[in-house]
Amino acid sequence: MRRQVAVVGGGIAGLTLAAALDPRRFAVTVHEAEPERAGAGFALGLWPAALRALSRIGAREAVAALGHRPPGAGLHTIAGRRLLPLGSPPLIMVQRPDLLAALRAAVPPEVRMSSGEVSDPAALDADLVIGADGVRSRVRPLVQPSAAERLPTPYVALRGLTTLPVRVREIGEYWGRGRLFGIVPAGPSGAYWFTSHRSALGPEPLDPEVVLAEARAVFATAAPIVRTVLDRAGPEVSATRIWTAPPMRRYVRGRYAVIGDAAHAMTPNLGRGACEAIIDAVTLAAAMERGTVATWQARRVPLTQGYRVASGALMRLALQDLRRQ
Ligand SMILES: Cc1cc2nc3c(=O)[nH]c(=O)nc-3n(C[C@H](O)[C@H](O)[C@H](O)COP(=O)(O)OP(=O)(O)OC[C@H]3O[C@@H](n4cnc5c(N)ncnc54)[C@H](O)[C@@H]3O)c2cc1C
């Protein structure tokens, strides 16, 4: 008899899980509130461990073919002085819509895709309910009631693509008091760039043009590449406050489990959120097949909660921000 699995959220974590579960043993339904969002988003850096995990669902080649390996990277002061050459990092930059398309192609035809928001996961008729529903997860409080609310950070992020030619020496991150900028080639569409700075703007949704205007003022004394990118950017940039998940002691309770940002949303500084979402999903699928979900939880909670804490610390270090949040 196949076990019924309801996956709440058809983003990176949810699609990877649906692709990884054996349809002969699990009857999977993926519930996605906003299927149209699959075409949106900017580049993500994927580290080797995530690419290895993708090979378990047969998606590694497709993602690697669509991705782009940066030819170099360095750490700079915000004024542009190169502090540390980092060589060519072993990560692949891939556009989020390309990654989601590759994951969707790996999902077996037996999986049912249901569009619509799940307002009450407890009402889902399934043996297992997996929350892959991001930082605002509705499944998370069913796993750990004290972790219902996502946590705001004082930082906003801007992301965009630029066709500006970027020299190898300019690739990488620029750190300075209250400001972080990064730029990395992301294939034929140009270079992917991002900023973070402390901001009181809100509530959401943030107006990208207002955040861009604030960023131009905050980065007014930054390196020429930073100022030129921001000057050329237009309203197509993406602006978000950075939210994190609260600390979690467990990812599984009864028939409920959480993976990806629902379990451990972190600041983007380690570039690991999507990577860990992919790894969560393939390792949970293997554990569900072997009946070792408790062991999965014991391994994944300390590791991913460690990344969540370390990523927040790296954000504060990069922005030299010693204030309490
Ligand atoms: C500025 C920035 C840069 C980043 N850079 C990187 C990077 O370089 N590398 C990296 O690895 N990570 C990066 N990340 C993190 C990465 O984007 C996330 O970790 C990743 O998207 C998490 O995937 P997920 O599937 O867990 O959650 P999400 O992507 O949030 O997907 C959740 C899905 O669930 C759906 N959903 C939510 N609630 C419901 C509901 N009630 N019913 C039905 N559907 C629902 C949503 O519509 C969504 O599609 C970055 C993040 C930011 C903010």
The ligand as a MOL file (V3000), in Angstrom:
LIG
                    3D

  0  0  0     0  0            999 V3000
M  V30 BEGIN CTAB
M  V30 COUNTS 53 58 0 0 0
M  V30 BEGIN ATOM
M  V30 1 C 19.0360 37.7790 -1.5350 0
M  V30 2 C 19.0750 36.2660 -1.4800 0
M  V30 3 C 20.1060 35.5700 -2.1110 0
M  V30 4 C 20.1910 34.1740 -2.0250 0
M  V30 5 N 21.2310 33.5240 -2.6190 0
M  V30 6 C 21.3570 32.1780 -2.4720 0
M  V30 7 C 22.4500 31.4730 -3.0880 0
M  V30 8 O 23.2920 32.0630 -3.7860 0
M  V30 9 N 22.5430 30.1280 -2.8900 0
M  V30 10 C 21.6390 29.4350 -2.1410 0
M  V30 11 O 21.7870 28.2090 -1.9670 0
M  V30 12 N 20.5880 30.0850 -1.5700 0
M  V30 13 C 20.4220 31.4240 -1.7240 0
M  V30 14 N 19.3600 32.0700 -1.1720 0
M  V30 15 C 18.3710 31.2920 -0.3890 0
M  V30 16 C 17.3530 30.5830 -1.2680 0
M  V30 17 O 16.6910 31.5110 -2.1190 0
M  V30 18 C 16.3100 29.8800 -0.3770 0
M  V30 19 O 16.9680 29.1840 0.6480 0
M  V30 20 C 15.4960 28.8930 -1.1830 0
M  V30 21 O 14.7190 29.5760 -2.1400 0
M  V30 22 C 14.5850 28.0770 -0.2560 0
M  V30 23 O 13.7900 27.2240 -1.0300 0
M  V30 24 P 12.4630 26.6010 -0.3940 0
M  V30 25 O 11.8910 25.7280 -1.4540 0
M  V30 26 O 12.7610 26.0100 0.9370 0
M  V30 27 O 11.5310 27.8420 -0.0840 0
M  V30 28 P 10.8410 28.8760 -1.0940 0
M  V30 29 O 11.7530 29.1680 -2.2310 0
M  V30 30 O 10.3710 30.0110 -0.2560 0
M  V30 31 O 9.5810 28.0830 -1.6620 0
M  V30 32 C 8.4340 27.8710 -0.8620 0
M  V30 33 C 7.2720 27.6210 -1.8020 0
M  V30 34 O 6.1270 27.2880 -1.0150 0
M  V30 35 C 5.0020 27.9850 -1.5210 0
M  V30 36 N 4.0790 28.1290 -0.3820 0
M  V30 37 C 4.2850 28.8460 0.7410 0
M  V30 38 N 3.2340 28.7230 1.5920 0
M  V30 39 C 2.3480 27.9010 0.9640 0
M  V30 40 C 1.0540 27.4040 1.3120 0
M  V30 41 N 0.4900 27.7040 2.5100 0
M  V30 42 N 0.3940 26.6090 0.4410 0
M  V30 43 C 0.9750 26.2680 -0.7520 0
M  V30 44 N 2.2000 26.7280 -1.1490 0
M  V30 45 C 2.8700 27.5250 -0.2920 0
M  V30 46 C 5.5580 29.3020 -2.0420 0
M  V30 47 O 4.7010 29.8760 -3.0110 0
M  V30 48 C 6.8920 28.8590 -2.6240 0
M  V30 49 O 6.8120 28.4960 -3.9830 0
M  V30 50 C 19.2220 33.4560 -1.2750 0
M  V30 51 C 18.1650 34.1460 -0.6640 0
M  V30 52 C 18.0930 35.5300 -0.7580 0
M  V30 53 C 16.9560 36.2550 -0.0680 0
M  V30 END ATOM
M  V30 BEGIN BOND
M  V30 1 1 1 2
M  V30 2 1 2 3
M  V30 3 2 2 52
M  V30 4 2 3 4
M  V30 5 1 4 5
M  V30 6 1 4 50
M  V30 7 2 5 6
M  V30 8 1 6 7
M  V30 9 1 6 13
M  V30 10 2 7 8
M  V30 11 1 7 9
M  V30 12 1 9 10
M  V30 13 2 10 11
M  V30 14 1 10 12
M  V30 15 2 12 13
M  V30 16 1 13 14
M  V30 17 1 14 15
M  V30 18 1 14 50
M  V30 19 1 15 16
M  V30 20 1 16 17
M  V30 21 1 16 18
M  V30 22 1 18 19
M  V30 23 1 18 20
M  V30 24 1 20 21
M  V30 25 1 20 22
M  V30 26 1 22 23
M  V30 27 1 23 24
M  V30 28 2 24 25
M  V30 29 1 24 26
M  V30 30 1 24 27
M  V30 31 1 27 28
M  V30 32 2 28 29
M  V30 33 1 28 30
M  V30 34 1 28 31
M  V30 35 1 31 32
M  V30 36 1 32 33
M  V30 37 1 33 34
M  V30 38 1 33 48
M  V30 39 1 34 35
M  V30 40 1 35 36
M  V30 41 1 35 46
M  V30 42 1 36 37
M  V30 43 1 36 45
M  V30 44 2 37 38
M  V30 45 1 38 39
M  V30 46 1 39 40
M  V30 47 2 39 45
M  V30 48 1 40 41
M  V30 49 2 40 42
M  V30 50 1 42 43
M  V30 51 2 43 44
M  V30 52 1 44 45
M  V30 53 1 46 47
M  V30 54 1 46 48
M  V30 55 1 48 49
M  V30 56 2 50 51
M  V30 57 1 51 52
M  V30 58 1 52 53
M  V30 END BOND
M  V30 END CTAB
M  END
